[in-house]
């Protein structure tokens, strides 16, 4: 969330930070806003979202969950440990 439009929770959290924490938080916010304006992908995202979308599609018969899980792992091999139990 941008500092330009700030909710009370974020404002209070910023007010409670020590100077070095405040500087770090402001730099992060500025970096995020700059990347948004430049159209850069921020990465991140919730790692379970794609799998739950596949699970919902499987429930309504739109896709096969095992195939979708393998596809998700193929797209991002780091997710294998998240999607397949040890």
URKA-V248250 format. One record per backbone hydrogen bond with DSSP energy under -0.5 kcal/mol. CO is the residue of the C=O (numbers start at 1). NH is the residue of the N-H. E is the energy in kcal/mol with one decimal. If there is no record, write none. Layout:
CO|NH|E / CO|NH|E
//
This chain:
4|6|-0.6 / 7|11|-2.3 / 8|12|-2.7 / 9|13|-2.1 / 10|14|-2.7 / 11|15|-2.3 / 12|16|-1.3 / 13|17|-0.6 / 14|17|-0.9 / 18|22|-2.6 / 19|23|-2.5 / 20|24|-2.1 / 21|25|-2.4 / 22|26|-2.6 / 23|27|-2.5 / 24|28|-2.3 / 25|29|-2.3 / 26|30|-2.7 / 27|31|-2.7 / 28|32|-2.5 / 29|33|-2.5 / 30|34|-2.5 / 31|35|-2.4 / 32|36|-2.0 / 33|37|-2.2 / 34|38|-2.0 / 35|39|-0.6 / 35|40|-2.4 / 36|39|-0.9 / 45|47|-0.6 / 46|49|-1.0 / 46|50|-0.5 / 48|52|-2.7 / 49|53|-2.3 / 50|54|-2.1 / 51|55|-2.5 / 52|56|-2.4 / 53|57|-2.3 / 54|58|-2.3 / 55|59|-2.0 / 56|60|-1.6 / 57|62|-3.0 / 57|63|-0.8 / 58|61|-1.1 / 63|65|-0.6 / 64|68|-2.5 / 65|69|-2.6 / 66|70|-2.2 / 67|71|-2.3 / 68|72|-2.6 / 69|73|-2.2 / 70|74|-2.3 / 71|75|-2.2 / 72|76|-1.7 / 76|79|-2.4 / 77|80|-1.6 / 79|82|-0.8 / 79|83|-2.3 / 80|84|-2.4 / 83|85|-0.5
//
